[in-house]
Amino acid sequence: MKLSNLINEEHPHDLPPDDKALEAIREYIRENLRNWFKKEKWKRIDTQGNIAGDCGTMPKGKKTQRCLPAAKARSLTKKQRAATSRKKTRSKKQFVKNTKAAKVKLKK
């Protein structure tokens, strides 16, 4: 019996994926993430609590502002939006939890 046949029969999921399959998976993930952001219509919140535009349209060189789904952003008061945005910009970390009022629950 050939070694390649033995590997394919006994350990089919241990084989490394080929480049085309890996690239197809990456593209699928990119498209799903892009569609999710479009569907939810995420908006960028500035530190004053204003809805500043679409998420991902941040000017280069500035600290990252908070992004929230449009419905959630509209449901918060200006003061609540400002608090969660300031919390994000004040931190040196990439991932910062929202304030309690701005917590987003994702639909499944």
Jmol script that loads the backbone (N, CA, C; Angstrom):
load data "model"
ATOM      1  N   MET A   1       0.848  -1.184   0.000  1.00  0.00           N
ATOM      2  CA  MET A   1       0.000   0.000   0.000  1.00  0.00           C
ATOM      3  C   MET A   1       0.887   1.238   0.000  1.00  0.00           C
ATOM      4  N   LYS A   2       0.472   2.257  -0.789  1.00  0.00           N
ATOM      5  CA  LYS A   2       1.237   3.501  -0.860  1.00  0.00           C
ATOM      6  C   LYS A   2       1.035   4.316   0.408  1.00  0.00           C
ATOM      7  N   LEU A   3       2.058   5.069   0.766  1.00  0.00           N
ATOM      8  CA  LEU A   3       1.993   5.914   1.956  1.00  0.00           C
ATOM      9  C   LEU A   3       0.891   6.976   1.815  1.00  0.00           C
ATOM     10  N   SER A   4       0.752   7.574   0.631  1.00  0.00           N
ATOM     11  CA  SER A   4      -0.282   8.609   0.428  1.00  0.00           C
ATOM     12  C   SER A   4      -1.678   8.031   0.605  1.00  0.00           C
ATOM     13  N   ASN A   5      -1.918   6.793   0.153  1.00  0.00           N
ATOM     14  CA  ASN A   5      -3.220   6.151   0.354  1.00  0.00           C
ATOM     15  C   ASN A   5      -3.480   5.880   1.832  1.00  0.00           C
ATOM     16  N   LEU A   6      -2.442   5.461   2.543  1.00  0.00           N
ATOM     17  CA  LEU A   6      -2.568   5.192   3.962  1.00  0.00           C
ATOM     18  C   LEU A   6      -2.925   6.473   4.728  1.00  0.00           C
ATOM     19  N   ILE A   7      -2.268   7.564   4.403  1.00  0.00           N
ATOM     20  CA  ILE A   7      -2.549   8.849   5.065  1.00  0.00           C
ATOM     21  C   ILE A   7      -3.972   9.297   4.759  1.00  0.00           C
ATOM     22  N   ASN A   8      -4.381   9.222   3.506  1.00  0.00           N
ATOM     23  CA  ASN A   8      -5.724   9.663   3.114  1.00  0.00           C
ATOM     24  C   ASN A   8      -6.813   8.822   3.758  1.00  0.00           C
ATOM     25  N   GLU A   9      -6.567   7.523   3.942  1.00  0.00           N
ATOM     26  CA  GLU A   9      -7.582   6.662   4.531  1.00  0.00           C
ATOM     27  C   GLU A   9      -7.681   6.833   6.044  1.00  0.00           C
ATOM     28  N   GLU A  10      -6.546   6.872   6.714  1.00  0.00           N
ATOM     29  CA  GLU A  10      -6.564   6.883   8.174  1.00  0.00           C
ATOM     30  C   GLU A  10      -6.675   8.274   8.793  1.00  0.00           C
ATOM     31  N   HIS A  11      -6.141   9.305   8.146  1.00  0.00           N
ATOM     32  CA  HIS A  11      -6.115  10.643   8.724  1.00  0.00           C
ATOM     33  C   HIS A  11      -6.490  11.705   7.687  1.00  0.00           C
ATOM     34  N   PRO A  12      -7.681  11.654   7.122  1.00  0.00           N
ATOM     35  CA  PRO A  12      -8.013  12.600   6.052  1.00  0.00           C
ATOM     36  C   PRO A  12      -8.095  14.050   6.537  1.00  0.00           C
ATOM     37  N   HIS A  13      -8.470  14.292   7.784  1.00  0.00           N
ATOM     38  CA  HIS A  13      -8.612  15.665   8.255  1.00  0.00           C
ATOM     39  C   HIS A  13      -7.316  16.220   8.849  1.00  0.00           C
ATOM     40  N   ASP A  14      -6.250  15.452   8.889  1.00  0.00           N
ATOM     41  CA  ASP A  14      -4.964  15.936   9.369  1.00  0.00           C
ATOM     42  C   ASP A  14      -4.109  16.505   8.245  1.00  0.00           C
ATOM     43  N   LEU A  15      -4.550  16.371   7.016  1.00  0.00           N
ATOM     44  CA  LEU A  15      -3.780  16.871   5.888  1.00  0.00           C
ATOM     45  C   LEU A  15      -3.897  18.391   5.804  1.00  0.00           C
ATOM     46  N   PRO A  16      -2.822  19.075   5.465  1.00  0.00           N
ATOM     47  CA  PRO A  16      -2.908  20.536   5.329  1.00  0.00           C
ATOM     48  C   PRO A  16      -3.765  20.897   4.122  1.00  0.00           C
ATOM     49  N   PRO A  17      -4.585  21.950   4.224  1.00  0.00           N
ATOM     50  CA  PRO A  17      -5.418  22.338   3.088  1.00  0.00           C
ATOM     51  C   PRO A  17      -4.563  22.927   1.968  1.00  0.00           C
ATOM     52  N   ASP A  18      -5.014  22.753   0.743  1.00  0.00           N
ATOM     53  CA  ASP A  18      -4.256  23.332  -0.354  1.00  0.00           C
ATOM     54  C   ASP A  18      -4.506  24.845  -0.403  1.00  0.00           C
ATOM     55  N   ASP A  19      -3.690  25.563  -1.150  1.00  0.00           N
ATOM     56  CA  ASP A  19      -3.748  27.030  -1.179  1.00  0.00           C
ATOM     57  C   ASP A  19      -5.082  27.555  -1.698  1.00  0.00           C
ATOM     58  N   LYS A  20      -5.652  26.897  -2.706  1.00  0.00           N
ATOM     59  CA  LYS A  20      -6.931  27.351  -3.266  1.00  0.00           C
ATOM     60  C   LYS A  20      -8.051  27.231  -2.238  1.00  0.00           C
ATOM     61  N   ALA A  21      -8.089  26.134  -1.518  1.00  0.00           N
ATOM     62  CA  ALA A  21      -9.123  25.931  -0.504  1.00  0.00           C
ATOM     63  C   ALA A  21      -8.978  26.941   0.627  1.00  0.00           C
ATOM     64  N   LEU A  22      -7.745  27.180   1.046  1.00  0.00           N
ATOM     65  CA  LEU A  22      -7.497  28.153   2.111  1.00  0.00           C
ATOM     66  C   LEU A  22      -7.912  29.555   1.676  1.00  0.00           C
ATOM     67  N   GLU A  23      -7.599  29.930   0.467  1.00  0.00           N
ATOM     68  CA  GLU A  23      -7.982  31.251  -0.045  1.00  0.00           C
ATOM     69  C   GLU A  23      -9.502  31.359  -0.180  1.00  0.00           C
ATOM     70  N   ALA A  24     -10.170  30.285  -0.571  1.00  0.00           N
ATOM     71  CA  ALA A  24     -11.634  30.296  -0.666  1.00  0.00           C
ATOM     72  C   ALA A  24     -12.263  30.496   0.708  1.00  0.00           C
ATOM     73  N   ILE A  25     -11.697  29.870   1.729  1.00  0.00           N
ATOM     74  CA  ILE A  25     -12.202  30.036   3.099  1.00  0.00           C
ATOM     75  C   ILE A  25     -12.006  31.471   3.555  1.00  0.00           C
ATOM     76  N   ARG A  26     -10.829  32.040   3.300  1.00  0.00           N
ATOM     77  CA  ARG A  26     -10.567  33.435   3.689  1.00  0.00           C
ATOM     78  C   ARG A  26     -11.536  34.388   3.006  1.00  0.00           C
ATOM     79  N   GLU A  27     -11.778  34.186   1.726  1.00  0.00           N
ATOM     80  CA  GLU A  27     -12.696  35.055   0.977  1.00  0.00           C
ATOM     81  C   GLU A  27     -14.115  34.935   1.518  1.00  0.00           C
ATOM     82  N   TYR A  28     -14.528  33.724   1.861  1.00  0.00           N
ATOM     83  CA  TYR A  28     -15.855  33.497   2.434  1.00  0.00           C
ATOM     84  C   TYR A  28     -16.018  34.264   3.741  1.00  0.00           C
ATOM     85  N   ILE A  29     -15.002  34.207   4.595  1.00  0.00           N
ATOM     86  CA  ILE A  29     -15.047  34.908   5.878  1.00  0.00           C
ATOM     87  C   ILE A  29     -15.078  36.414   5.657  1.00  0.00           C
ATOM     88  N   ARG A  30     -14.242  36.925   4.743  1.00  0.00           N
ATOM     89  CA  ARG A  30     -14.228  38.372   4.461  1.00  0.00           C
ATOM     90  C   ARG A  30     -15.589  38.841   3.984  1.00  0.00           C
ATOM     91  N   GLU A  31     -16.194  38.101   3.070  1.00  0.00           N
ATOM     92  CA  GLU A  31     -17.494  38.491   2.521  1.00  0.00           C
ATOM     93  C   GLU A  31     -18.575  38.446   3.591  1.00  0.00           C
ATOM     94  N   ASN A  32     -18.564  37.431   4.453  1.00  0.00           N
ATOM     95  CA  ASN A  32     -19.572  37.344   5.502  1.00  0.00           C
ATOM     96  C   ASN A  32     -19.436  38.486   6.491  1.00  0.00           C
ATOM     97  N   LEU A  33     -18.215  38.846   6.858  1.00  0.00           N
ATOM     98  CA  LEU A  33     -17.996  39.957   7.776  1.00  0.00           C
ATOM     99  C   LEU A  33     -18.453  41.262   7.134  1.00  0.00           C
ATOM    100  N   ARG A  34     -18.134  41.441   5.865  1.00  0.00           N
ATOM    101  CA  ARG A  34     -18.548  42.649   5.138  1.00  0.00           C
ATOM    102  C   ARG A  34     -20.075  42.732   5.078  1.00  0.00           C
ATOM    103  N   ASN A  35     -20.733  41.626   4.771  1.00  0.00           N
ATOM    104  CA  ASN A  35     -22.196  41.612   4.699  1.00  0.00           C
ATOM    105  C   ASN A  35     -22.821  41.873   6.060  1.00  0.00           C
ATOM    106  N   TRP A  36     -22.205  41.356   7.130  1.00  0.00           N
ATOM    107  CA  TRP A  36     -22.722  41.558   8.469  1.00  0.00           C
ATOM    108  C   TRP A  36     -22.683  43.039   8.837  1.00  0.00           C
ATOM    109  N   PHE A  37     -21.574  43.704   8.507  1.00  0.00           N
ATOM    110  CA  PHE A  37     -21.483  45.135   8.802  1.00  0.00           C
ATOM    111  C   PHE A  37     -22.492  45.926   7.974  1.00  0.00           C
ATOM    112  N   LYS A  38     -22.725  45.524   6.720  1.00  0.00           N
ATOM    113  CA  LYS A  38     -23.710  46.230   5.884  1.00  0.00           C
ATOM    114  C   LYS A  38     -25.118  46.021   6.418  1.00  0.00           C
ATOM    115  N   LYS A  39     -25.442  44.783   6.803  1.00  0.00           N
ATOM    116  CA  LYS A  39     -26.784  44.458   7.269  1.00  0.00           C
ATOM    117  C   LYS A  39     -27.111  45.208   8.556  1.00  0.00           C
ATOM    118  N   GLU A  40     -26.172  45.251   9.470  1.00  0.00           N
ATOM    119  CA  GLU A  40     -26.382  45.916  10.751  1.00  0.00           C
ATOM    120  C   GLU A  40     -26.239  47.434  10.644  1.00  0.00           C
ATOM    121  N   LYS A  41     -25.642  47.921   9.563  1.00  0.00           N
ATOM    122  CA  LYS A  41     -25.412  49.353   9.356  1.00  0.00           C
ATOM    123  C   LYS A  41     -24.708  49.972  10.564  1.00  0.00           C
ATOM    124  N   TRP A  42     -23.475  49.565  10.787  1.00  0.00           N
ATOM    125  CA  TRP A  42     -22.694  50.046  11.928  1.00  0.00           C
ATOM    126  C   TRP A  42     -22.273  51.486  11.708  1.00  0.00           C
ATOM    127  N   LYS A  43     -22.339  52.281  12.767  1.00  0.00           N
ATOM    128  CA  LYS A  43     -22.002  53.703  12.718  1.00  0.00           C
ATOM    129  C   LYS A  43     -20.879  54.007  13.696  1.00  0.00           C
ATOM    130  N   ARG A  44     -20.071  54.992  13.337  1.00  0.00           N
ATOM    131  CA  ARG A  44     -18.956  55.436  14.157  1.00  0.00           C
ATOM    132  C   ARG A  44     -19.442  56.542  15.094  1.00  0.00           C
ATOM    133  N   ILE A  45     -19.035  56.475  16.350  1.00  0.00           N
ATOM    134  CA  ILE A  45     -19.453  57.443  17.365  1.00  0.00           C
ATOM    135  C   ILE A  45     -18.224  58.239  17.798  1.00  0.00           C
ATOM    136  N   ASP A  46     -18.301  59.575  17.740  1.00  0.00           N
ATOM    137  CA  ASP A  46     -17.166  60.383  18.199  1.00  0.00           C
ATOM    138  C   ASP A  46     -17.246  60.608  19.708  1.00  0.00           C
ATOM    139  N   THR A  47     -16.226  61.222  20.276  1.00  0.00           N
ATOM    140  CA  THR A  47     -16.148  61.375  21.735  1.00  0.00           C
ATOM    141  C   THR A  47     -17.144  62.385  22.283  1.00  0.00           C
ATOM    142  N   GLN A  48     -17.775  63.172  21.427  1.00  0.00           N
ATOM    143  CA  GLN A  48     -18.822  64.084  21.880  1.00  0.00           C
ATOM    144  C   GLN A  48     -20.194  63.417  21.887  1.00  0.00           C
ATOM    145  N   GLY A  49     -20.278  62.195  21.370  1.00  0.00           N
ATOM    146  CA  GLY A  49     -21.537  61.460  21.364  1.00  0.00           C
ATOM    147  C   GLY A  49     -22.311  61.603  20.068  1.00  0.00           C
ATOM    148  N   ASN A  50     -21.699  62.192  19.052  1.00  0.00           N
ATOM    149  CA  ASN A  50     -22.370  62.345  17.751  1.00  0.00           C
ATOM    150  C   ASN A  50     -22.151  61.102  16.901  1.00  0.00           C
ATOM    151  N   ILE A  51     -23.121  60.781  16.062  1.00  0.00           N
ATOM    152  CA  ILE A  51     -22.957  59.709  15.086  1.00  0.00           C
ATOM    153  C   ILE A  51     -22.171  60.330  13.934  1.00  0.00           C
ATOM    154  N   ALA A  52     -20.902  59.905  13.792  1.00  0.00           N
ATOM    155  CA  ALA A  52     -19.958  60.590  12.917  1.00  0.00           C
ATOM    156  C   ALA A  52     -19.889  60.026  11.501  1.00  0.00           C
ATOM    157  N   GLY A  53     -20.529  58.901  11.234  1.00  0.00           N
ATOM    158  CA  GLY A  53     -20.472  58.309   9.899  1.00  0.00           C
ATOM    159  C   GLY A  53     -20.434  56.802   9.986  1.00  0.00           C
ATOM    160  N   ASP A  54     -20.169  56.186   8.853  1.00  0.00           N
ATOM    161  CA  ASP A  54     -20.121  54.727   8.796  1.00  0.00           C
ATOM    162  C   ASP A  54     -18.872  54.202   9.494  1.00  0.00           C
ATOM    163  N   CYS A  55     -19.005  53.026  10.070  1.00  0.00           N
ATOM    164  CA  CYS A  55     -17.876  52.358  10.705  1.00  0.00           C
ATOM    165  C   CYS A  55     -16.853  52.012   9.625  1.00  0.00           C
ATOM    166  N   GLY A  56     -15.597  52.207   9.919  1.00  0.00           N
ATOM    167  CA  GLY A  56     -14.552  51.914   8.948  1.00  0.00           C
ATOM    168  C   GLY A  56     -14.145  53.122   8.129  1.00  0.00           C
ATOM    169  N   THR A  57     -14.729  54.285   8.396  1.00  0.00           N
ATOM    170  CA  THR A  57     -14.376  55.492   7.645  1.00  0.00           C
ATOM    171  C   THR A  57     -13.589  56.459   8.523  1.00  0.00           C
ATOM    172  N   MET A  58     -12.878  55.930   9.481  1.00  0.00           N
ATOM    173  CA  MET A  58     -12.102  56.721  10.426  1.00  0.00           C
ATOM    174  C   MET A  58     -10.924  57.388   9.716  1.00  0.00           C
ATOM    175  N   PRO A  59     -10.705  58.682   9.949  1.00  0.00           N
ATOM    176  CA  PRO A  59      -9.532  59.334   9.356  1.00  0.00           C
ATOM    177  C   PRO A  59      -8.242  58.722   9.892  1.00  0.00           C
ATOM    178  N   LYS A  60      -7.246  58.571   9.030  1.00  0.00           N
ATOM    179  CA  LYS A  60      -5.973  57.977   9.441  1.00  0.00           C
ATOM    180  C   LYS A  60      -5.261  58.902  10.414  1.00  0.00           C
ATOM    181  N   GLY A  61      -4.551  58.305  11.356  1.00  0.00           N
ATOM    182  CA  GLY A  61      -3.768  59.070  12.307  1.00  0.00           C
ATOM    183  C   GLY A  61      -4.508  59.428  13.580  1.00  0.00           C
ATOM    184  N   LYS A  62      -5.806  59.173  13.651  1.00  0.00           N
ATOM    185  CA  LYS A  62      -6.574  59.475  14.856  1.00  0.00           C
ATOM    186  C   LYS A  62      -6.819  58.181  15.627  1.00  0.00           C
ATOM    187  N   LYS A  63      -7.111  58.325  16.927  1.00  0.00           N
ATOM    188  CA  LYS A  63      -7.426  57.154  17.739  1.00  0.00           C
ATOM    189  C   LYS A  63      -8.738  56.542  17.264  1.00  0.00           C
ATOM    190  N   THR A  64      -8.826  55.228  17.347  1.00  0.00           N
ATOM    191  CA  THR A  64     -10.017  54.512  16.901  1.00  0.00           C
ATOM    192  C   THR A  64     -11.225  54.892  17.741  1.00  0.00           C
ATOM    193  N   GLN A  65     -12.313  55.233  17.060  1.00  0.00           N
ATOM    194  CA  GLN A  65     -13.550  55.580  17.746  1.00  0.00           C
ATOM    195  C   GLN A  65     -14.429  54.344  17.869  1.00  0.00           C
ATOM    196  N   ARG A  66     -15.447  54.443  18.698  1.00  0.00           N
ATOM    197  CA  ARG A  66     -16.376  53.340  18.938  1.00  0.00           C
ATOM    198  C   ARG A  66     -17.315  53.186  17.746  1.00  0.00           C
ATOM    199  N   CYS A  67     -17.602  51.956  17.384  1.00  0.00           N
ATOM    200  CA  CYS A  67     -18.601  51.650  16.365  1.00  0.00           C
ATOM    201  C   CYS A  67     -19.732  50.864  17.022  1.00  0.00           C
ATOM    202  N   LEU A  68     -20.954  51.208  16.653  1.00  0.00           N
ATOM    203  CA  LEU A  68     -22.147  50.533  17.162  1.00  0.00           C
ATOM    204  C   LEU A  68     -23.129  50.336  16.012  1.00  0.00           C
ATOM    205  N   PRO A  69     -24.016  49.332  16.107  1.00  0.00           N
ATOM    206  CA  PRO A  69     -25.081  49.228  15.115  1.00  0.00           C
ATOM    207  C   PRO A  69     -25.938  50.497  15.169  1.00  0.00           C
ATOM    208  N   ALA A  70     -26.436  50.927  14.016  1.00  0.00           N
ATOM    209  CA  ALA A  70     -27.194  52.179  13.937  1.00  0.00           C
ATOM    210  C   ALA A  70     -28.379  52.194  14.897  1.00  0.00           C
ATOM    211  N   ALA A  71     -29.094  51.095  14.996  1.00  0.00           N
ATOM    212  CA  ALA A  71     -30.259  51.040  15.886  1.00  0.00           C
ATOM    213  C   ALA A  71     -29.846  51.232  17.334  1.00  0.00           C
ATOM    214  N   LYS A  72     -28.748  50.608  17.742  1.00  0.00           N
ATOM    215  CA  LYS A  72     -28.263  50.740  19.115  1.00  0.00           C
ATOM    216  C   LYS A  72     -27.775  52.162  19.365  1.00  0.00           C
ATOM    217  N   ALA A  73     -27.066  52.733  18.402  1.00  0.00           N
ATOM    218  CA  ALA A  73     -26.554  54.098  18.552  1.00  0.00           C
ATOM    219  C   ALA A  73     -27.706  55.096  18.713  1.00  0.00           C
ATOM    220  N   ARG A  74     -28.772  54.912  17.940  1.00  0.00           N
ATOM    221  CA  ARG A  74     -29.920  55.824  18.037  1.00  0.00           C
ATOM    222  C   ARG A  74     -30.686  55.632  19.344  1.00  0.00           C
ATOM    223  N   SER A  75     -30.632  54.429  19.915  1.00  0.00           N
ATOM    224  CA  SER A  75     -31.379  54.168  21.148  1.00  0.00           C
ATOM    225  C   SER A  75     -30.706  54.773  22.383  1.00  0.00           C
ATOM    226  N   LEU A  76     -29.421  55.109  22.278  1.00  0.00           N
ATOM    227  CA  LEU A  76     -28.693  55.686  23.401  1.00  0.00           C
ATOM    228  C   LEU A  76     -28.814  57.207  23.390  1.00  0.00           C
ATOM    229  N   THR A  77     -28.689  57.800  24.580  1.00  0.00           N
ATOM    230  CA  THR A  77     -28.647  59.259  24.645  1.00  0.00           C
ATOM    231  C   THR A  77     -27.269  59.721  24.175  1.00  0.00           C
ATOM    232  N   LYS A  78     -27.155  60.993  23.879  1.00  0.00           N
ATOM    233  CA  LYS A  78     -25.873  61.537  23.435  1.00  0.00           C
ATOM    234  C   LYS A  78     -24.809  61.340  24.514  1.00  0.00           C
ATOM    235  N   LYS A  79     -25.194  61.490  25.772  1.00  0.00           N
ATOM    236  CA  LYS A  79     -24.272  61.322  26.892  1.00  0.00           C
ATOM    237  C   LYS A  79     -23.782  59.870  26.984  1.00  0.00           C
ATOM    238  N   GLN A  80     -24.670  58.903  26.768  1.00  0.00           N
ATOM    239  CA  GLN A  80     -24.292  57.486  26.804  1.00  0.00           C
ATOM    240  C   GLN A  80     -23.359  57.141  25.647  1.00  0.00           C
ATOM    241  N   ARG A  81     -23.659  57.678  24.458  1.00  0.00           N
ATOM    242  CA  ARG A  81     -22.781  57.440  23.294  1.00  0.00           C
ATOM    243  C   ARG A  81     -21.400  58.030  23.547  1.00  0.00           C
ATOM    244  N   ALA A  82     -21.343  59.221  24.117  1.00  0.00           N
ATOM    245  CA  ALA A  82     -20.060  59.872  24.403  1.00  0.00           C
ATOM    246  C   ALA A  82     -19.266  59.062  25.416  1.00  0.00           C
ATOM    247  N   ALA A  83     -19.930  58.523  26.433  1.00  0.00           N
ATOM    248  CA  ALA A  83     -19.244  57.750  27.474  1.00  0.00           C
ATOM    249  C   ALA A  83     -18.584  56.499  26.895  1.00  0.00           C
ATOM    250  N   THR A  84     -19.295  55.767  26.050  1.00  0.00           N
ATOM    251  CA  THR A  84     -18.718  54.542  25.490  1.00  0.00           C
ATOM    252  C   THR A  84     -17.608  54.866  24.494  1.00  0.00           C
ATOM    253  N   SER A  85     -17.734  55.946  23.755  1.00  0.00           N
ATOM    254  CA  SER A  85     -16.697  56.335  22.805  1.00  0.00           C
ATOM    255  C   SER A  85     -15.434  56.804  23.525  1.00  0.00           C
ATOM    256  N   ARG A  86     -15.599  57.577  24.590  1.00  0.00           N
ATOM    257  CA  ARG A  86     -14.443  58.045  25.360  1.00  0.00           C
ATOM    258  C   ARG A  86     -13.723  56.872  26.018  1.00  0.00           C
ATOM    259  N   LYS A  87     -14.489  55.887  26.474  1.00  0.00           N
ATOM    260  CA  LYS A  87     -13.888  54.700  27.084  1.00  0.00           C
ATOM    261  C   LYS A  87     -12.990  53.998  26.069  1.00  0.00           C
ATOM    262  N   LYS A  88     -13.432  53.902  24.828  1.00  0.00           N
ATOM    263  CA  LYS A  88     -12.665  53.243  23.768  1.00  0.00           C
ATOM    264  C   LYS A  88     -11.416  54.047  23.419  1.00  0.00           C
ATOM    265  N   THR A  89     -11.553  55.362  23.217  1.00  0.00           N
ATOM    266  CA  THR A  89     -10.406  56.170  22.797  1.00  0.00           C
ATOM    267  C   THR A  89      -9.387  56.354  23.921  1.00  0.00           C
ATOM    268  N   ARG A  90      -9.823  56.293  25.167  1.00  0.00           N
ATOM    269  CA  ARG A  90      -8.942  56.468  26.317  1.00  0.00           C
ATOM    270  C   ARG A  90      -8.012  55.259  26.491  1.00  0.00           C
ATOM    271  N   SER A  91      -8.470  54.092  26.070  1.00  0.00           N
ATOM    272  CA  SER A  91      -7.719  52.860  26.277  1.00  0.00           C
ATOM    273  C   SER A  91      -6.622  52.687  25.229  1.00  0.00           C
ATOM    274  N   LYS A  92      -5.580  51.969  25.598  1.00  0.00           N
ATOM    275  CA  LYS A  92      -4.508  51.637  24.659  1.00  0.00           C
ATOM    276  C   LYS A  92      -4.739  50.268  24.024  1.00  0.00           C
ATOM    277  N   LYS A  93      -5.799  49.580  24.429  1.00  0.00           N
ATOM    278  CA  LYS A  93      -6.104  48.249  23.920  1.00  0.00           C
ATOM    279  C   LYS A  93      -6.954  48.341  22.659  1.00  0.00           C
ATOM    280  N   GLN A  94      -6.917  47.283  21.843  1.00  0.00           N
ATOM    281  CA  GLN A  94      -7.727  47.235  20.634  1.00  0.00           C
ATOM    282  C   GLN A  94      -9.174  46.888  20.965  1.00  0.00           C
ATOM    283  N   PHE A  95      -9.364  45.935  21.863  1.00  0.00           N
ATOM    284  CA  PHE A  95     -10.706  45.496  22.213  1.00  0.00           C
ATOM    285  C   PHE A  95     -11.059  46.026  23.603  1.00  0.00           C
ATOM    286  N   VAL A  96     -12.064  46.883  23.655  1.00  0.00           N
ATOM    287  CA  VAL A  96     -12.500  47.496  24.898  1.00  0.00           C
ATOM    288  C   VAL A  96     -13.995  47.247  25.034  1.00  0.00           C
ATOM    289  N   LYS A  97     -14.427  46.761  26.193  1.00  0.00           N
ATOM    290  CA  LYS A  97     -15.849  46.496  26.400  1.00  0.00           C
ATOM    291  C   LYS A  97     -16.649  47.785  26.343  1.00  0.00           C
ATOM    292  N   ASN A  98     -17.882  47.672  25.860  1.00  0.00           N
ATOM    293  CA  ASN A  98     -18.802  48.802  25.881  1.00  0.00           C
ATOM    294  C   ASN A  98     -19.212  49.109  27.313  1.00  0.00           C
ATOM    295  N   THR A  99     -19.782  50.280  27.499  1.00  0.00           N
ATOM    296  CA  THR A  99     -20.385  50.584  28.782  1.00  0.00           C
ATOM    297  C   THR A  99     -21.644  49.725  28.910  1.00  0.00           C
ATOM    298  N   LYS A 100     -22.198  49.650  30.102  1.00  0.00           N
ATOM    299  CA  LYS A 100     -23.357  48.793  30.328  1.00  0.00           C
ATOM    300  C   LYS A 100     -24.531  49.172  29.422  1.00  0.00           C
ATOM    301  N   ALA A 101     -24.793  50.473  29.255  1.00  0.00           N
ATOM    302  CA  ALA A 101     -25.909  50.927  28.426  1.00  0.00           C
ATOM    303  C   ALA A 101     -25.693  50.633  26.952  1.00  0.00           C
ATOM    304  N   ALA A 102     -24.442  50.616  26.498  1.00  0.00           N
ATOM    305  CA  ALA A 102     -24.139  50.452  25.079  1.00  0.00           C
ATOM    306  C   ALA A 102     -23.845  49.013  24.677  1.00  0.00           C
ATOM    307  N   LYS A 103     -24.038  48.070  25.578  1.00  0.00           N
ATOM    308  CA  LYS A 103     -23.749  46.661  25.282  1.00  0.00           C
ATOM    309  C   LYS A 103     -24.618  46.187  24.115  1.00  0.00           C
ATOM    310  N   VAL A 104     -23.985  45.557  23.149  1.00  0.00           N
ATOM    311  CA  VAL A 104     -24.675  45.092  21.939  1.00  0.00           C
ATOM    312  C   VAL A 104     -24.933  43.604  22.057  1.00  0.00           C
ATOM    313  N   LYS A 105     -26.174  43.200  21.847  1.00  0.00           N
ATOM    314  CA  LYS A 105     -26.535  41.786  21.818  1.00  0.00           C
ATOM    315  C   LYS A 105     -26.777  41.427  20.360  1.00  0.00           C
ATOM    316  N   LEU A 106     -25.990  40.492  19.861  1.00  0.00           N
ATOM    317  CA  LEU A 106     -26.083  40.106  18.461  1.00  0.00           C
ATOM    318  C   LEU A 106     -27.225  39.147  18.238  1.00  0.00           C
ATOM    319  N   LYS A 107     -27.890  39.325  17.092  1.00  0.00           N
ATOM    320  CA  LYS A 107     -28.986  38.430  16.711  1.00  0.00           C
ATOM    321  C   LYS A 107     -28.400  37.161  16.149  1.00  0.00           C
ATOM    322  N   LYS A 108     -29.021  36.031  16.433  1.00  0.00           N
ATOM    323  CA  LYS A 108     -28.541  34.756  15.874  1.00  0.00           C
ATOM    324  C   LYS A 108     -29.500  34.227  14.865  1.00  0.00           C
TER     325      LYS A 108
END
end "model"
wireframe off; spacefill off
backbone 0.3
color backbone group
